[in-house]
Amino acid sequence: MSDRIVLTGVEALGTHGVLASEHDTPQRFVIDVTMEADLRPAGRSDDLADTVSYAEVADEVVHILTGPHVDLVETLAGRIADAVLAFPGVEAVEVAVHKPDAPISHPFADVAVTVRREHAHRVVIALGANEGDPRRALASAVRAVAAIEGMHVEGVSDLFETDPVGGPHQPMYLNAVLVGRTRLTPRSLLERLHRIEADHGRVRQVRWGARTLDLDLVQHGDPGRGEDVVVDDGTLVLPHPRAHERAFVLVPWAQVDPQARLRVGDEVIPVVDLVAGLDAEGHLTGVRAIGAWDPGR
């Protein structure tokens, strides 16, 4: 289960409601906000920059409550949820809007509307293995990724056999690409991918050396919509800096998602065009299709 920040009882006056009198006379609204986030970085650093400021969230809630009129509490709850979800690090949010003084002609204690919103970032993960039983390792990895809370696998490419690129002499690789959606932040997802690698015996000793399992986060978000994460801070680089030149990533990616696009510098390029460019340069000879497989078995 994700870590949570819970902010309850934020109160302000607002002119929200269907009745004409509610447009003019402010009423009391009380808001509860539950935010899901990965709080481990903040726990390690003790730095406010690594978490979500609940004071800033409270300010935003009050700003919306005291802002322009809406008729429905459902609309108000949705606006607050969308605003809180936009805070960096928030993966999902639940908002309850209480209207304790609502114009109801019967005795009542409270009336509230609760909504939940979560991110659905498109993600691309490249899988590879060339030690032990690579096919079994890749199938197990797909199942492990699908089991991550907040991750939904939408498709997995066929298997491809590829020649090793760089590094010492080593066996051929099996490669595939997984596409899906997640509410997780890039760092949170990457940490879980590293955990899956470790569970499969991955040891990071020789650069570009043989490995029991390799899971690379290639892209987080949709560059076609301008929603992709672009970062290079020494611990996280997105999009993957060498994905645009790696046939063993691009070929299976184009196969599972022919509409895929990748940011390369300042350009957003269809992956099929990148594959065509590699083909024209004769760089696809080291990638050989094995065919469809069922990683769920």
Disulfide bonds with the S-S distance in Angstrom:
none
